[in-house]
Amino acid sequence: MILRRWIDDIRTKTKGMNGNDRAEYIAEYYWYHILLAFLGIGFAVLLLYHVTAGRRTVSFACLIVNEKVDYERDRSLAEELAQVMDLNTKYIRVDSDYRISYPGHAEEGNNESDYEKFFFGWSEGEFDAVVMPESFLSYCEGLGGEFRVVSEDGAKSIPLSGTCLSGRIREDAADPMMIVFPSNGEHEKEAAAFLQYIL
């Protein structure tokens, strides 16, 4: 083992030195060995954390696009959905931290990374339901976005105003909010439960 060899080497070379001299010798000639050892241990701890506790599993994700960020509302809604879906709250994600500008609409306080984060997450099937302005829905459809059918008449979106969320999420009368279900969302059963809940 490498560590054992280092220790034996240090013992041999510092034989007969007092504690002070030994510490100085080690600091001068073995500092990079010590640094590498700490980096290796740190990497192992991070890897273990990522594989176990750090891994976040989501059983339902609902995004709210271009609405005021409200963590308290998001948390409260996640708790309600957890009860409806009979899941632990930590497996429900409700996230209103998406401020997206797109052609024909400049969103105040937008962040270009939100645009990338949204479309990357969508392409990976991470979103089960999205509340978005009607103009953004048209933009997404123009990019080839596909959504699940939500009613017998073949509709693929539900106006927010016709749901129990209408009082909790602000919307602009000129560009009303719509609720959609991306066709590649991973959790169909939970999405169906959410649809039933909001109606």
N, CA, C and O of each residue as an XYZ file, in Angstrom:
796
protein
N       0.852     -1.203      0.000
C       0.000      0.000      0.000
C       0.886      1.251      0.000
O       1.891      1.306      0.709
N       0.517      2.226     -0.778
C       1.328      3.437     -0.958
C       1.522      4.191      0.353
O       2.634      4.612      0.672
N       0.442      4.360      1.108
C       0.512      5.108      2.369
C       1.502      4.453      3.330
O       2.266      5.140      4.008
N       1.483      3.141      3.383
C       2.393      2.391      4.272
C       3.850      2.628      3.866
O       4.726      2.801      4.714
N       4.091      2.631      2.534
C       5.456      2.880      2.040
C       5.940      4.276      2.411
O       7.094      4.459      2.798
N       5.036      5.274      2.289
C       5.393      6.644      2.662
C       5.772      6.726      4.140
O       6.767      7.351      4.506
N       4.973      6.095      4.968
C       5.227      6.134      6.422
C       6.569      5.475      6.740
O       7.354      6.007      7.525
N       6.834      4.308      6.126
C       8.114      3.615      6.354
C       9.281      4.462      5.875
O      10.321      4.516      6.532
N       9.116      5.130      4.724
C      10.162      5.989      4.171
C      10.442      7.161      5.107
O      11.597      7.510      5.351
N       9.393      7.753      5.618
C       9.553      8.884      6.554
C      10.269      8.420      7.819
O      11.165      9.107      8.310
N       9.883      7.263      8.350
C      10.525      6.735      9.573
C      12.028      6.535      9.355
O      12.850      6.885     10.202
N      12.355      5.968      8.206
C      13.768      5.698      7.903
C      14.564      7.001      7.802
O      15.646      7.116      8.378
N      14.031      7.969      7.077
C      14.764      9.211      6.829
C      14.769     10.170      8.014
O      15.606     11.071      8.066
N      13.861      9.997      8.960
C      13.806     10.921     10.108
C      14.298     10.250     11.397
O      14.118     10.779     12.494
N      14.912      9.096     11.244
C      15.428      8.376     12.415
C      16.465      9.248     13.108
O      17.372      9.769     12.460
N      16.339      9.405     14.388
C      17.284     10.195     15.160
C      16.945     11.676     15.233
O      17.624     12.423     15.937
N      15.914     12.119     14.523
C      15.514     13.529     14.586
C      14.569     13.747     15.751
O      13.831     12.843     16.142
N      14.594     14.961     16.310
C      13.611     15.277     17.349
C      12.283     15.643     16.682
O      12.219     15.755     15.457
N      11.235     15.829     17.466
C       9.887     16.089     16.945
C       9.800     17.304     16.046
O       9.118     17.275     15.022
N      10.495     18.385     16.425
C      10.478     19.613     15.632
C      11.121     19.412     14.274
O      10.560     19.792     13.246
N      12.304     18.809     14.276
C      13.030     18.572     13.017
C      12.247     17.620     12.119
O      12.180     17.808     10.904
N      11.662     16.609     12.726
C      10.868     15.634     11.963
C       9.685     16.333     11.278
O       9.419     16.091     10.101
N       8.976     17.197     12.016
C       7.821     17.917     11.466
C       8.245     18.818     10.308
O       7.557     18.888      9.290
N       9.390     19.516     10.464
C       9.891     20.383      9.398
C      10.269     19.571      8.158
O       9.976     19.972      7.032
N      10.919     18.430      8.375
C      11.330     17.570      7.265
C      10.101     17.077      6.487
O      10.072     17.112      5.257
N       9.104     16.623      7.225
C       7.877     16.114      6.585
C       7.174     17.229      5.821
O       6.726     17.019      4.693
N       7.075     18.411      6.424
C       6.403     19.537      5.771
C       7.131     19.951      4.493
O       6.496     20.347      3.516
N       8.457     19.860      4.499
C       9.224     20.301      3.335
C       9.237     19.271      2.201
O       9.107     19.628      1.031
N       9.394     18.003      2.553
C       9.591     16.987      1.510
C       8.357     16.132      1.198
O       8.319     15.450      0.174
N       7.368     16.167      2.059
C       6.201     15.291      1.853
C       4.884     16.051      1.784
O       3.821     15.437      1.882
N       4.923     17.374      1.617
C       3.686     18.166      1.610
C       2.755     17.737      0.480
O       1.540     17.684      0.666
N       3.317     17.431     -0.691
C       2.444     17.055     -1.811
C       1.843     15.660     -1.611
O       0.744     15.376     -2.086
N       2.591     14.777     -0.888
C       2.021     13.464     -0.563
C       0.804     13.621      0.355
O      -0.228     12.972      0.179
N       0.966     14.502      1.329
C      -0.120     14.758      2.284
C      -1.314     15.382      1.559
O      -2.463     15.007      1.795
N      -1.025     16.343      0.671
C      -2.085     16.984     -0.098
C      -2.834     15.959     -0.951
O      -4.065     15.955     -0.978
N      -2.099     15.098     -1.642
C      -2.728     14.060     -2.463
C      -3.582     13.116     -1.625
O      -4.668     12.714     -2.042
N      -3.088     12.769     -0.452
C      -3.855     11.882      0.440
C      -5.169     12.535      0.855
O      -6.216     11.887      0.841
N      -5.118     13.826      1.228
C      -6.343     14.526      1.626
C      -7.312     14.680      0.457
O      -8.524     14.540      0.622
N      -6.764     14.970     -0.732
C      -7.629     15.080     -1.907
C      -8.301     13.744     -2.224
O      -9.482     13.700     -2.566
N      -7.542     12.665     -2.107
C      -8.104     11.326     -2.343
C      -9.206     10.989     -1.356
O     -10.247     10.455     -1.737
N      -8.977     11.300     -0.089
C      -9.993     11.044      0.945
C     -11.223     11.910      0.689
O     -12.355     11.438      0.792
N     -10.993     13.184      0.354
C     -12.114     14.090      0.065
C     -12.933     13.611     -1.115
O     -14.163     13.647     -1.076
N     -12.257     13.158     -2.172
C     -12.957     12.650     -3.348
C     -13.784     11.414     -2.993
O     -14.923     11.276     -3.441
N     -13.216     10.525     -2.197
C     -13.936      9.308     -1.789
C     -15.180      9.653     -0.971
O     -16.235      9.044     -1.149
N     -15.052     10.635     -0.072
C     -16.199     11.053      0.751
C     -17.287     11.671     -0.131
O     -18.468     11.369      0.044
N     -16.898     12.536     -1.081
C     -17.876     13.149     -1.992
C     -18.570     12.106     -2.861
O     -19.778     12.182     -3.085
N     -17.816     11.150     -3.340
C     -18.385     10.096     -4.173
C     -19.383      9.264     -3.369
O     -20.466      8.942     -3.857
N     -19.019      8.922     -2.153
C     -19.912      8.154     -1.280
C     -21.188      8.933     -0.979
O     -22.283      8.369     -0.993
N     -21.046     10.239     -0.706
C     -22.216     11.079     -0.441
C     -23.128     11.145     -1.664
O     -24.348     11.028     -1.547
N     -22.523     11.335     -2.837
C     -23.316     11.448     -4.069
C     -24.095     10.165     -4.348
O     -25.254     10.216     -4.758
N     -23.469      9.032     -4.129
C     -24.108      7.745     -4.420
C     -25.198      7.416     -3.402
O     -26.159      6.720     -3.731
N     -25.061      7.904     -2.181
C     -26.047      7.573     -1.138
C     -26.965      8.756     -0.848
O     -27.956      8.947     -1.552
N     -26.661      9.539      0.157
C     -27.553     10.608      0.628
C     -27.702     11.750     -0.363
O     -28.759     12.380     -0.404
N     -26.686     12.041     -1.163
C     -26.742     13.189     -2.057
C     -27.591     12.974     -3.292
O     -27.886     13.921     -4.021
N     -27.973     11.767     -3.525
C     -28.748     11.475     -4.726
C     -30.207     11.862     -4.498
O     -30.869     11.329     -3.607
N     -30.693     12.780     -5.301
C     -32.055     13.269     -5.117
C     -32.989     12.576     -6.103
O     -32.829     12.683     -7.319
N     -33.955     11.874     -5.558
C     -34.929     11.190     -6.396
C     -36.221     11.978     -6.358
O     -36.706     12.344     -5.288
N     -36.775     12.239     -7.529
C     -38.030     12.980     -7.622
C     -39.074     12.070     -8.244
O     -38.816     11.413     -9.253
N     -40.263     12.032     -7.636
C     -41.347     11.211     -8.163
C     -42.386     12.047     -8.903
O     -43.250     11.502     -9.589
N     -42.303     13.365     -8.764
C     -43.183     14.267     -9.516
C     -42.578     15.658     -9.499
O     -42.201     16.169     -8.444
N     -42.487     16.273    -10.685
C     -41.920     17.624    -10.779
C     -42.892     18.539    -11.519
O     -43.311     18.251    -12.640
N     -43.240     19.643    -10.870
C     -44.116     20.652    -11.462
C     -43.360     21.987    -11.475
O     -42.908     22.465    -10.435
N     -43.232     22.577    -12.661
C     -42.557     23.865    -12.797
C     -43.572     24.968    -13.025
O     -44.634     24.752    -13.608
N     -43.222     26.150    -12.553
C     -44.045     27.335    -12.789
C     -43.129     28.350    -13.473
O     -42.167     28.832    -12.874
N     -43.434     28.669    -14.725
C     -42.571     29.522    -15.538
C     -43.099     30.954    -15.580
O     -44.292     31.187    -15.775
N     -42.189     31.904    -15.394
C     -42.476     33.343    -15.492
C     -43.561     33.825    -14.531
O     -44.421     34.634    -14.881
N     -43.492     33.312    -13.340
C     -44.324     33.775    -12.236
C     -43.366     34.195    -11.132
O     -42.227     33.730    -11.090
N     -43.807     35.051    -10.259
C     -42.964     35.499     -9.156
C     -42.491     34.277     -8.360
O     -43.284     33.400     -8.019
N     -41.204     34.235     -8.076
C     -40.649     33.126     -7.301
C     -41.210     33.211     -5.884
O     -41.100     34.243     -5.222
N     -41.815     32.113     -5.426
C     -42.424     32.075     -4.105
C     -42.145     30.702     -3.491
O     -42.892     29.748     -3.709
N     -41.063     30.618     -2.726
C     -40.645     29.328     -2.157
C     -41.657     28.794     -1.155
O     -41.846     27.583     -1.043
N     -42.307     29.692     -0.428
C     -43.306     29.260      0.553
C     -44.497     28.617     -0.154
O     -44.972     27.564      0.270
N     -44.978     29.237     -1.218
C     -46.084     28.652     -1.990
C     -45.665     27.317     -2.593
O     -46.429     26.351     -2.564
N     -44.457     27.262     -3.137
C     -43.957     26.031     -3.750
C     -43.908     24.901     -2.717
O     -44.312     23.773     -2.999
N     -43.405     25.220     -1.513
C     -43.307     24.219     -0.451
C     -44.690     23.739     -0.022
O     -44.914     22.543      0.164
N     -45.616     24.688      0.132
C     -46.983     24.360      0.534
C     -47.670     23.480     -0.509
O     -48.348     22.512     -0.165
N     -47.490     23.822     -1.773
C     -48.087     23.045     -2.852
C     -47.473     21.643     -2.911
O     -48.179     20.664     -3.156
N     -46.181     21.551     -2.689
C     -45.510     20.244     -2.674
C     -46.068     19.373     -1.553
O     -46.250     18.170     -1.738
N     -46.342     19.966     -0.392
C     -46.910     19.211      0.730
C     -48.305     18.693      0.386
O     -48.639     17.547      0.686
N     -49.114     19.539     -0.242
C     -50.466     19.114     -0.645
C     -50.402     17.974     -1.661
O     -51.138     16.993     -1.558
N     -49.513     18.120     -2.637
C     -49.389     17.090     -3.665
C     -48.874     15.777     -3.076
O     -49.268     14.696     -3.513
N     -48.010     15.877     -2.104
C     -47.493     14.671     -1.451
C     -48.633     13.891     -0.805
O     -48.660     12.661     -0.865
N     -49.575     14.604     -0.190
C     -50.736     13.932      0.412
C     -51.617     13.305     -0.657
O     -52.064     12.168     -0.510
N     -51.866     14.037     -1.723
C     -52.716     13.547     -2.812
C     -52.113     12.298     -3.454
O     -52.824     11.343     -3.768
N     -50.786     12.318     -3.646
C     -50.108     11.221     -4.337
C     -49.604     10.143     -3.386
O     -49.041      9.137     -3.816
N     -49.812     10.363     -2.090
C     -49.365      9.424     -1.067
C     -47.853      9.183     -1.170
O     -47.379      8.048     -1.195
N     -47.117     10.302     -1.230
C     -45.661     10.260     -1.309
C     -45.065     11.142     -0.214
O     -45.751     11.996      0.350
N     -43.806     10.932      0.075
C     -43.084     11.798      0.989
C     -42.830     13.130      0.275
O     -42.536     13.138     -0.921
N     -42.937     14.245      0.985
C     -42.760     15.575      0.393
C     -41.409     15.721     -0.299
O     -41.297     16.449     -1.285
N     -40.389     15.041      0.202
C     -39.060     15.202     -0.402
C     -38.983     14.635     -1.826
O     -38.018     14.893     -2.546
N     -39.994     13.866     -2.226
C     -40.003     13.312     -3.579
C     -40.834     14.161     -4.552
O     -40.960     13.821     -5.728
N     -41.394     15.258     -4.056
C     -42.198     16.155     -4.894
C     -41.406     17.440     -5.106
O     -40.888     18.025     -4.155
N     -41.318     17.868     -6.344
C     -40.606     19.116     -6.663
C     -41.582     20.099     -7.296
O     -42.130     19.840     -8.367
N     -41.793     21.219     -6.631
C     -42.547     22.334     -7.201
C     -41.568     23.502     -7.230
O     -41.044     23.902     -6.190
N     -41.321     24.048     -8.420
C     -40.249     25.018     -8.578
C     -40.696     26.184     -9.455
O     -40.995     26.007    -10.636
N     -40.739     27.382     -8.860
C     -41.139     28.574     -9.614
C     -39.935     29.437     -9.993
O     -40.097     30.578    -10.426
N     -38.751     28.902     -9.833
C     -37.529     29.668    -10.092
C     -37.100     29.556    -11.556
O     -35.974     29.159    -11.855
N     -38.012     29.912    -12.459
C     -37.748     29.898    -13.902
C     -38.266     31.196    -14.513
O     -39.471     31.363    -14.700
N     -37.354     32.110    -14.822
C     -37.688     33.391    -15.465
C     -37.087     33.329    -16.865
O     -35.871     33.429    -17.029
N     -37.938     33.166    -17.868
C     -37.454     32.899    -19.220
C     -37.934     33.951    -20.216
O     -39.130     34.226    -20.322
N     -36.988     34.531    -20.940
C     -37.311     35.422    -22.059
C     -37.264     34.594    -23.334
O     -36.499     33.635    -23.440
N     -38.097     34.978    -24.306
C     -38.146     34.281    -25.593
C     -38.608     35.290    -26.630
O     -39.109     36.352    -26.259
N     -38.457     34.999    -27.919
C     -38.831     35.978    -28.940
C     -40.259     36.490    -28.746
O     -41.204     35.707    -28.644
N     -40.397     37.810    -28.697
C     -41.696     38.429    -28.495
C     -42.029     38.683    -27.035
O     -43.054     39.289    -26.722
N     -41.143     38.209    -26.124
C     -41.405     38.412    -24.695
C     -40.080     38.557    -23.947
O     -39.256     37.643    -23.933
N     -39.895     39.713    -23.333
C     -38.714     39.948    -22.500
C     -39.154     39.891    -21.046
O     -39.934     40.731    -20.597
N     -38.668     38.923    -20.325
C     -39.039     38.724    -18.918
C     -38.087     39.490    -18.018
O     -36.870     39.316    -18.092
N     -38.647     40.336    -17.171
C     -37.821     41.117    -16.254
C     -37.154     40.183    -15.251
O     -37.799     39.293    -14.697
N     -35.876     40.388    -15.024
C     -35.138     39.565    -14.068
C     -34.820     38.169    -14.584
O     -34.510     37.260    -13.814
N     -34.905     38.017    -15.912
C     -34.633     36.685    -16.465
C     -33.150     36.363    -16.394
O     -32.302     37.243    -16.254
N     -32.873     35.086    -16.494
C     -31.512     34.600    -16.452
C     -31.361     33.631    -17.617
O     -32.153     32.699    -17.758
N     -30.357     33.845    -18.445
C     -30.185     32.995    -19.619
C     -30.042     31.525    -19.236
O     -30.445     30.640    -19.990
N     -29.469     31.271    -18.069
C     -29.291     29.879    -17.646
C     -30.634     29.217    -17.355
O     -30.748     27.996    -17.463
N     -31.662     30.001    -16.986
C     -32.997     29.421    -16.766
C     -33.549     28.843    -18.066
O     -34.177     27.784    -18.060
N     -33.320     29.524    -19.158
C     -33.760     29.047    -20.475
C     -33.111     27.697    -20.773
O     -33.784     26.733    -21.138
N     -31.792     27.650    -20.611
C     -31.054     26.416    -20.869
C     -31.462     25.311    -19.899
O     -31.640     24.159    -20.295
N     -31.609     25.676    -18.621
C     -31.993     24.702    -17.598
C     -33.369     24.118    -17.907
O     -33.590     22.917    -17.747
N     -34.292     24.972    -18.351
C     -35.641     24.512    -18.659
C     -35.631     23.524    -19.823
O     -36.161     22.419    -19.705
N     -35.034     23.913    -20.937
C     -35.093     23.047    -22.120
C     -34.231     21.793    -21.971
O     -34.536     20.757    -22.562
N     -33.166     21.881    -21.192
C     -32.378     20.671    -20.935
C     -33.187     19.701    -20.072
O     -33.253     18.508    -20.368
N     -33.806     20.223    -18.997
C     -34.632     19.379    -18.127
C     -35.788     18.750    -18.879
O     -36.126     17.587    -18.655
N     -36.395     19.518    -19.772
C     -37.500     19.007    -20.573
C     -37.010     17.878    -21.484
O     -37.651     16.832    -21.584
N     -35.871     18.098    -22.145
C     -35.353     17.069    -23.059
C     -35.001     15.783    -22.327
O     -35.009     14.707    -22.925
N     -34.692     15.885    -21.032
C     -34.338     14.713    -20.240
C     -35.551     14.074    -19.565
O     -35.400     13.098    -18.830
N     -36.751     14.608    -19.803
C     -37.963     14.036    -19.223
C     -38.122     14.304    -17.736
O     -38.788     13.541    -17.036
N     -37.513     15.388    -17.244
C     -37.538     15.680    -15.811
C     -38.826     16.352    -15.342
O     -39.090     16.374    -14.140
N     -39.644     16.904    -16.255
C     -40.831     17.660    -15.860
C     -42.089     16.843    -16.137
O     -42.259     16.282    -17.219
N     -42.957     16.790    -15.147
C     -44.221     16.066    -15.313
C     -45.374     17.017    -15.611
O     -46.315     16.652    -16.316
N     -45.302     18.226    -15.081
C     -46.324     19.246    -15.336
C     -45.640     20.609    -15.333
O     -44.697     20.848    -14.579
N     -46.139     21.502    -16.199
C     -45.566     22.850    -16.266
C     -46.703     23.856    -16.361
O     -47.621     23.712    -17.170
N     -46.619     24.881    -15.514
C     -47.557     26.005    -15.585
C     -46.797     27.116    -16.296
O     -45.759     27.573    -15.817
N     -47.323     27.551    -17.451
C     -46.594     28.533    -18.258
C     -47.560     29.489    -18.954
O     -48.726     29.152    -19.159
N     -47.079     30.689    -19.321
C     -47.926     31.615    -20.067
C     -48.278     31.026    -21.436
O     -47.510     30.253    -22.009
N     -49.438     31.401    -21.940
C     -49.906     30.882    -23.219
C     -48.931     31.196    -24.356
O     -48.736     30.383    -25.260
N     -48.318     32.391    -24.302
C     -47.356     32.760    -25.355
C     -46.128     31.859    -25.320
O     -45.569     31.533    -26.367
N     -45.703     31.455    -24.122
C     -44.546     30.551    -24.014
C     -44.925     29.151    -24.486
O     -44.104     28.439    -25.064
N     -46.173     28.761    -24.235
C     -46.665     27.472    -24.738
C     -46.593     27.458    -26.264
O     -46.140     26.479    -26.857
N     -47.039     28.542    -26.898
C     -46.969     28.640    -28.364
C     -45.523     28.569    -28.841
O     -45.225     27.933    -29.853
N     -44.626     29.226    -28.105
C     -43.205     29.199    -28.454
C     -42.667     27.771    -28.378
O     -41.955     27.324    -29.277
N     -43.008     27.057    -27.301
C     -42.542     25.673    -27.116
C     -43.085     24.764    -28.221
O     -42.371     23.905    -28.738
N     -44.345     24.962    -28.571
C     -44.940     24.158    -29.650
C     -44.240     24.453    -30.974
O     -44.047     23.556    -31.794
N     -43.863     25.708    -31.175
C     -43.141     26.093    -32.393
C     -41.773     25.437    -32.479
O     -41.242     25.235    -33.571
N     -41.202     25.103    -31.321
C     -39.910     24.421    -31.291
C     -40.060     22.903    -31.437
O     -39.072     22.169    -31.463
N     -41.322     22.445    -31.531
C     -41.563     21.001    -31.673
C     -41.893     20.312    -30.364
O     -41.892     19.084    -30.292
N     -42.177     21.089    -29.327
C     -42.523     20.500    -28.035
C     -43.817     19.705    -28.111
O     -44.790     20.134    -28.731
N     -43.814     18.541    -27.471
C     -44.993     17.679    -27.483
C     -45.552     17.534    -26.079
O     -44.814     17.432    -25.099
N     -46.893     17.528    -26.006
C     -47.570     17.461    -24.716
C     -48.603     16.347    -24.726
O     -49.094     15.945    -25.781
N     -48.924     15.854    -23.536
C     -49.935     14.815    -23.408
C     -51.333     15.412    -23.591
O     -51.579     16.571    -23.257
N     -52.223     14.611    -24.118
C     -53.632     15.011    -24.239
C     -54.229     14.944    -22.837
O     -54.018     13.972    -22.112
N     -54.982     15.992    -22.455
C     -55.507     16.063    -21.087
C     -57.034     15.981    -21.010
O     -57.599     15.955    -19.916
N     -57.696     15.940    -22.157
C     -59.159     15.838    -22.119
C     -59.656     15.025    -23.307
O     -58.924     14.788    -24.268
N     -60.902     14.608    -23.222
C     -61.488     13.763    -24.264
C     -61.578     14.469    -25.616
O     -61.599     13.820    -26.662
N     -61.630     15.803    -25.587
C     -61.726     16.529    -26.860
C     -60.359     16.737    -27.521
O     -60.254     17.436    -28.529
N     -59.316     16.130    -26.950
C     -57.980     16.193    -27.546
C     -57.143     17.387    -27.130
O     -56.054     17.586    -27.669
N     -57.623     18.194    -26.180
C     -56.873     19.371    -25.722
C     -55.573     18.932    -25.032
O     -55.517     17.899    -24.365
N     -54.549     19.741    -25.214
C     -53.252     19.422    -24.611
C     -52.838     20.423    -23.539
O     -51.724     20.368    -23.019
N     -53.745     21.334    -23.218
C     -53.458     22.300    -22.158
C     -54.744     22.641    -21.417
O     -55.846     22.505    -21.949
N     -54.575     23.082    -20.189
C     -55.708     23.460    -19.352
C     -55.478     24.892    -18.876
O     -54.413     25.187    -18.334
N     -56.443     25.784    -19.060
C     -56.274     27.144    -18.530
C     -56.181     27.100    -16.999
O     -56.974     26.421    -16.346
N     -55.238     27.806    -16.448
C     -55.052     27.852    -14.999
C     -56.330     28.306    -14.308
O     -56.650     27.833    -13.218
N     -57.053     29.213    -14.933
C     -58.262     29.783    -14.324
C     -59.339     28.731    -14.056
O     -60.232     28.954    -13.239
N     -59.260     27.586    -14.740
C     -60.254     26.533    -14.524
C     -59.812     25.490    -13.525
O     -60.399     24.410    -13.454
N     -58.773     25.800    -12.741
C     -58.252     24.828    -11.775
C     -58.228     25.395    -10.359
O     -58.470     26.584    -10.149
N     -57.937     24.539     -9.403
C     -57.851     24.976     -8.004
C     -56.584     25.777     -7.719
O     -56.420     26.290     -6.612
N     -55.690     25.892     -8.690
C     -54.454     26.667     -8.503
C     -54.611     28.128     -8.890
O     -53.701     28.930     -8.678
N     -55.758     28.479     -9.455
C     -55.932     29.819    -10.015
C     -55.727     30.937     -9.001
O     -55.245     32.004     -9.381
N     -56.062     30.748     -7.760
C     -55.875     31.804     -6.768
C     -54.464     31.865     -6.216
O     -54.104     32.829     -5.540
N     -53.666     30.854     -6.494
C     -52.334     30.769     -5.896
C     -51.218     31.181     -6.847
O     -50.116     31.517     -6.414
N     -51.506     31.154     -8.125
C     -50.501     31.531     -9.116
C     -51.038     32.722     -9.905
O     -52.107     32.653    -10.511
N     -50.281     33.805     -9.886
C     -50.694     35.034    -10.559
C     -50.617     34.846    -12.071
O     -49.735     34.154    -12.581
N     -51.543     35.466    -12.770
C     -51.464     35.417    -14.228
C     -51.911     36.747    -14.816
O     -52.667     37.506    -14.209
N     -51.421     36.994    -16.002
C     -51.725     38.209    -16.737
C     -52.907     37.913    -17.662
O     -52.864     36.950    -18.427
N     -53.943     38.717    -17.601
C     -55.130     38.483    -18.431
C     -54.787     38.500    -19.914
O     -55.437     37.816    -20.705
N     -53.772     39.274    -20.301
C     -53.384     39.358    -21.709
C     -52.604     38.116    -22.159
O     -52.541     37.814    -23.351
N     -52.020     37.409    -21.209
C     -51.232     36.211    -21.523
C     -51.475     35.183    -20.416
O     -50.608     34.945    -19.576
N     -52.671     34.575    -20.426
C     -53.047     33.692    -19.316
C     -52.133     32.469    -19.178
O     -51.509     32.013    -20.136
N     -52.085     31.969    -17.955
C     -51.275     30.786    -17.659
C     -52.017     29.521    -18.086
O     -53.237     29.415    -17.961
N     -51.236     28.568    -18.593
C     -51.772     27.279    -19.017
C     -51.006     26.169    -18.292
O     -49.836     26.335    -17.947
N     -51.666     25.058    -18.068
C     -51.010     23.903    -17.455
C     -50.880     22.828    -18.523
O     -51.854     22.451    -19.173
N     -49.648     22.341    -18.690
C     -49.372     21.312    -19.701
C     -48.591     20.173    -19.073
O     -48.009     20.310    -17.997
N     -48.591     19.044    -19.770
C     -47.889     17.852    -19.321
C     -46.970     17.377    -20.457
O     -47.445     16.759    -21.409
N     -45.668     17.657    -20.367
C     -44.755     17.220    -21.434
C     -44.895     15.718    -21.691
O     -44.985     14.924    -20.755
N     -44.912     15.344    -22.954
C     -45.164     13.948    -23.313
C     -44.058     13.006    -22.852
O     -44.281     11.802    -22.729
N     -42.865     13.546    -22.596
C     -41.777     12.665    -22.161
C     -41.574     12.665    -20.641
O     -40.575     12.141    -20.149
N     -42.533     13.261    -19.887
C     -42.446     13.237    -18.428
C     -42.430     11.802    -17.931
O     -43.175     10.963    -18.437
N     -41.594     11.512    -16.949
C     -41.369     10.136    -16.516
C     -42.481      9.547    -15.643
O     -42.628      8.326    -15.584
N     -43.259     10.383    -14.971
C     -44.177      9.874    -13.938
C     -45.637     10.060    -14.347
O     -46.315     10.971    -13.872
N     -46.106      9.193    -15.226
C     -47.461      9.319    -15.773
C     -48.530      9.155    -14.702
O     -49.514      9.894    -14.694
N     -48.351      8.204    -13.807
C     -49.349      7.952    -12.763
C     -49.505      9.180    -11.869
O     -50.623      9.590    -11.556
N     -48.379      9.761    -11.460
C     -48.418     10.943    -10.593
C     -48.975     12.153    -11.353
O     -49.682     12.981    -10.779
N     -48.651     12.246    -12.642
C     -49.183     13.344    -13.460
C     -50.701     13.230    -13.565
O     -51.403     14.241    -13.533
N     -51.210     12.009    -13.690
C     -52.664     11.796    -13.750
C     -53.305     12.184    -12.425
O     -54.394     12.759    -12.411
N     -52.648     11.880    -11.318
C     -53.167     12.252     -9.996
C     -53.175     13.772     -9.838
O     -54.109     14.337     -9.269
N     -52.139     14.427    -10.340
C     -52.072     15.899    -10.294
C     -53.192     16.509    -11.121
O     -53.835     17.463    -10.685
N     -53.429     15.972    -12.302
C     -54.496     16.464    -13.170
C     -55.855     16.344    -12.482
O     -56.672     17.263    -12.524
N     -56.075     15.209    -11.858
C     -57.342     14.991    -11.144
C     -57.482     15.969     -9.978
O     -58.565     16.491     -9.715
N     -56.365     16.207     -9.285
C     -56.356     17.116     -8.133
C     -56.691     18.550     -8.552
O     -57.515     19.201     -7.908
N     -56.067     19.048     -9.615
C     -56.285     20.452     -9.986
C     -57.655     20.694    -10.571
O     -58.147     21.821    -10.532
N     -58.296     19.651    -11.120
C     -59.623     19.823    -11.701
C     -60.701     19.552    -10.683
O     -61.887     19.650    -10.998
